[in-house]
Amino acid sequence: MLKRVISIFCLIILLFSIFNFEGNKPLEVAAATTAPIKDTITLTVKFPDTVGEGFGIEPTDPEEIHQMVDSKGKTHPHRTGWGAIKYECVRTDTDYIAGYDYYGNPIWDVHTVSGWRQKEDYSTEDSHVPHQPAEVKKEIVEKYGEEMYELAEAAGAVFYYDDTTPIPARFLTGDIGDFNKRVNGTTGRYSIYYKDTTYTDSHCQNGEKAYFYRNNDFFVTTTFDVEWKEPEDKQGTGLGRAYWELERTDKNNLSEVAVYSSFKGEYDKHVAVRNIKHTVNLDTKHVEQEGPIEFTVNAKQVQNKDMQYGFEYEYTNKEIGWVCTGKGEDRECHWDDRPDWRAVQKFELGGSIPVDHQQKKAEKSDKLDSILVKKWVVGREDKYGPSKESKAYYEQYHRAEGNEWQDEIKLKTQTTLPITPGKLLYSVELPSGKHKDGEFYPLMKTQSSGTYKAAELDESLQAEFEDGVQLQQKVLKDMGMKGDQRQFEGEFVSDLFFTASGTGFMSGYKYAEKVKQAINNDQALPSFAQVIQEGAAKGEADFVQYTNVPFEDEWVFTSSEEDLPHLQRYSLPITPYSQLMPNETYKNQLELVDMGLSDLSFTFDQSFSFEHFLFGSGYDDAWIIEQPESRVPVTEFETVELTHDQVKKLAKAERQHSNNKIHNFRFVDRTFPDKVREIRGAR
């Protein structure tokens, strides 16, 4: 099978490439281009010999060799790499008188002259012509393997005689070695067998045949290019996400912007990767590192800035491939599976996410419901899988079930209004998924708080609550997950107003601050009994200070914990000097702060009007009319007889009686009727 090969270029001549893997040269790395990458492969094999070393028996019959020469090898087409010279003996026997005998007769002898006449010679042309891979297939497969043969064949490689190949050492020793060094040198063709059958130590016979024969081996070599192209199905990819979100890292401080960027490539489909890098730039913060990036930063500092993220890595889909070393018979080729960085590619992704949170934003409206329809960004995410998806994450407030808050209230007369905004449902989703954790909590430890500023407070309350009535949210109730959002239910409490049943005197109790301190100190909330005890004691002291008379009254809505909401209501002032008039619209203003992860503030109005005064004369169109003089004749009465001394005592008591009034019409001294009864002796 062809290994990682797309197409192949064949070369007709020996080529030299800067990327030729020879010896132990370091691999050169080039920037990736669209041009194909070529690997130059040089193969050297011994040309196959059917007779030579390990291939059979050399011919020894002079007739056969003469025939081979005469036919120029056609009689023995399977034999290769040989050369021969034909010799034939030429012998002349000449009679001559070598002398005379005793009798004078000539003595005849024969003078023989013999020698070897060189005749035709022939050498095969195997080393002088190109050879196709098929002609040397067996040698290629044995030395380099089937795959290398297929590469050479697919490339149309042509093998040429290699006259630079060193002669193997075993053929440079002994008799054959001396012959090779003398005749062939030390490179190129060499003889593995030679024989000269001519002889000179005796006379040959006329017509006798002899020969000089040698069988040569030689190496052939080829150089061809293997062209590699980038596979389209192995391009770089980035999987992961980058996001920012508001995160409460310190329960006593504002939320911060948490930044996260983490990506990875499908590294397994590449041969190798390197230079993995994540980057994040946000305002003056710059982070560059190999692994994921995660940090927090001051939210206000980066508000409305852009978070720029990036991810990159270099990869190659190519292995170094075939590397050939050595020369001649020692040449070897092996597959190098190390990464080939000539085929380097670079994958990059990046983007920009607006950090458009709205921390400390002041939302103002004349109605609470106009604020509750809004939602606020608490995070943004770009996700790659591998296509890009962008998503914004929000927090939002809604009315909780049973919330009966009214933005506009129309009253028949001067009664009370709720101070707290009712239960609110908070929903949030974050890209990190941390909102799903059991320990997740969005608010500061001190919770949300607020202020209720009434259009006009009762005279006894104005100084103490000049800056407004305080609101405090209790710890949120976890409502669990609904879809992808985590929900919490929040309930506000306010400062309390204690009202005396007889005089209508009002005293304030800083309940909101008590609740806040309990939460902050991880303590239980003040009990109802504690609240009533402390509130009543303070109210009595306030009454004495305000009226200079002892407190002889009772507080309303103090019997059970179910009365607590009644103490968290705003009473419209009923003094005749109040600025509030019937059929006019007035506004109480509420401000809630530190709301949600964004630490928002909500400012909205509670509009109200009333049709009639609660108390007044007939001219005031009041619901309750106090008449200083009777308008109907008195037909039944009781006669009381007083002594002169009693009259004097009554006059003295009258002079000592306080004229202070609550709301300018209720006497604060509720002990005077008892004094009158005591003086007249009535029971």
Secondary structure, 3 states (H helix, E strand, C coil): CCCCCCEEECCCCCCCCCCCCCCCCCCCCCCCCCCCEEEEEEEEEECCCCCCCCCCCCCCCHHHHHHHHHCCCCCCCCCCCEEEEEEEEEEEEEEEEEEECCCCCEEEEEEEEEEEEEEEEEECCHHHCCECHHHHHHHHHHHHCHHHHHHHHHCCCCEEECCCCECCHHHCCHHHHHHHHHHCCCECCEEEEEEECCCCCCCCCCCCEEEEEEEEECEEEEEEEEEECCCHHHCCCCEEEEEEEEECCCCCCCCEEEEEEEEECCHHHCCEEEEEEEEEEECCEEEEECCCEEEEECHHHHCCEEEEEEEEEEEECCEEEEEEECCHHHCEEEEEEEECHHHCEEEEEEEEEEECCCCCCEEECCCHHHHHCCEEEEEEEEEECCCEEEEEEEEEEEECCCCCCCCEEEECCCCEEECCCCCEEEEECCCCCHHHCCCCCCCCCCCCEEEEECCCCCCCCCCCCCCCEEEEECCCEEEEEECCEEEEEECEEECEEEEECCCCCEEEECHHHHHHHHHHCCCCCCCHHHHHHHHHHHHHHHHHHHHCCCCCCCECCCCCHHHHHHHCEEECCCCCCCCCCCCCCEEEEEEEEEECCCCEEEEEEEEEEECCCCEECHHHCCCEECCCCCCCCCCCCCCCCCCHHHHHHHHHHHHHCCCCEECCCEECCCCHHHHHHHHHCCC
